[in-house]
Amino acid sequence: MSNDTHERLQIKSQPVPKQDPRVRINNWQETFLGYSEGAAKIEATRCIDCPDAPCQAACPVGNDIPGALMLLEKGDIVGAANVFRETNHLPDMCGRLCPQESLCEGDCVVGFAIRPEDLQPQKPVAIGKLEAFVTDYQRLTEGLPLPELPPATGQRVAVVGAGPAGLAVAEELAKKGHSITIFDSWSEAGGVLLYGIPNFKMQKEILDAKLDYLWQLGITFTGNTYIGRDLTIDQLFEQGYHAVFLGFGASQGNDLELPGGDLPGVIQATEYLVRGNLKPDQLPEQMREPLPQSERVLVIGGGDTSMDCVRTAVRLGADEVTCAYRRTEAEQLGRVEERVHAVEEGVRFEYLAAPLRFVAGPDGHIAQVQFARMELGEPDESGRRRPVPTGEEFTVAADTVVIAIGYGADDEVVQSASGIETERSLVAVNTDTFETSRPGVFAGGDCVNGADLVVTALADGRRAAETIDAYLNSLPRKRPSAITGLAPHN
């Protein structure tokens, strides 16, 4: 392909095929079917290799996007995948889960470049779908490339949380020869990637391949261990760990605290998603009972988790699925494509609706939710117009209500330890080094930032690993221990 920018700007964007809504509502396979090799190469040629690469600057992990797409264009698919892997620990997942429209693709010059009058405006290069294509190809043909590991340092690190931040910091430190044990309160590793992302957005085989790769690096996983209850941070140091990284995320669903909120049939988003998407043996005993068949499911909230819930409800066979949000779609957070998919799958949206109370039926089970009709007033601290009541009220019938209004961090982990400061239930850190107020304890991801993106947690984990490695190297060296981690806590 010529390097002439004018010629590249004339190449039309390649649509990414996806399942027909009438088909996909009856299965749990990914909505997007992915590029063919030919279409992926054509899409890659649309990149004009900008000198300042604004797409790379907009990526939280700094992916060399032009470099990867240049290799893809030339047919070196595995080489392109390796470029993404240089900076991103989970590129096949980020290619599916990142909101590229507000990150790399949002700053792609191709999407807003000046063109001749006879050419219609074009979409930005489909960076996310190309990232997923090349890394899928590599995983399925060659597997994930294992690095050559250095000699063991004898230094042991406990990582609290098996989600994106924890996996990233564990991988980086293992590559430097340190012994890593990841502790998680769930039975299986993956955090939000396993327990929060439905299969129709990302098949679990992708996570399984990554976890297998990390096991091959010598990383030990210890599940069913709640740090703060089963073990404390103090006890981790007593057991010989030289450093601790806190990456336990923001897993506590926010509660509306409205009358009737404890009625049977009112459920938090995380529990609804895990019970709806995972096998019983992957869940705690109290969640293993299948969700009851619902005719009318109402999801309260407007973000990506809400879209995951409504689309899960459709696949679980609900006759009527409604999403209630207190603002309008213009103020709604989350990915536009997820809302489009929900509408395609028959989800109804009730905007400008703020819940007032949950109402039981004769059997004591949730039967309906009473709402206040809202209108938009002046902008609030988020910059979005604040919803204010109009005085009108109405009800929505539902036999299952899912609360999906955001997440907060569980500070029980740090409350059980001495010397770690928190701010609004989040772990306080030096934002340059990820050090907490307690020497040897570091933190990153959602437990520091609040509920955020997978890719920002990965970026935190990668940067924190550099500081932790420097800290470990400053300690007196001992001979490597034969202990690589604790036995699973059952």
Sequence and secondary structure as in RCSB ss.txt:
>XXXX:A:sequence
MSNDTHERLQIKSQPVPKQDPRVRINNWQETFLGYSEGAAKIEATRCIDCPDAPCQAACPVGNDIPGALMLLEKG
DIVGAANVFRETNHLPDMCGRLCPQESLCEGDCVVGFAIRPEDLQPQKPVAIGKLEAFVTDYQRLTEGLPLPELP
PATGQRVAVVGAGPAGLAVAEELAKKGHSITIFDSWSEAGGVLLYGIPNFKMQKEILDAKLDYLWQLGITFTGNT
YIGRDLTIDQLFEQGYHAVFLGFGASQGNDLELPGGDLPGVIQATEYLVRGNLKPDQLPEQMREPLPQSERVLVI
GGGDTSMDCVRTAVRLGADEVTCAYRRTEAEQLGRVEERVHAVEEGVRFEYLAAPLRFVAGPDGHIAQVQFARME
LGEPDESGRRRPVPTGEEFTVAADTVVIAIGYGADDEVVQSASGIETERSLVAVNTDTFETSRPGVFAGGDCVNG
ADLVVTALADGRRAAETIDAYLNSLPRKRPSAITGLAPHN
>XXXX:A:secstr
    HHHHHTS      B  HHHHTT  S SB    HHHHHHHHTT    TT HHHHHSTT   HHHHHHHHHTT
 HHHHHHHHHHH S HHHHHHHS GGGTTGGG GGGT    TTS       HHHHHHHHHHHHHHHT        
     EEEEE  SHHHHHHHHHHHHTT EEEEE SSSSS THHHHTS TTTS HHHHHHHHHHHHHTT EEE S 
 BTTTB HHHHHHTT SEEEE     EE     TTTTSTTEEEHHHHHHHHHS GGGS GGG S     SEEEEE
  SHHHHHHHHHHHHTT SEEEEEESS GGG  S HHHHHHHHHTT EEEESEEEEEEEE TTSSEEEEEEEEEE
EEEE TTSSEEEEEEEEEEEEE SEEEE S EE  THHHHTSSS  EETTEE   TTT B SSTTEEE THHHH 
S  HHHHHHHHHHHHHHHHHHHHTS      S  S     
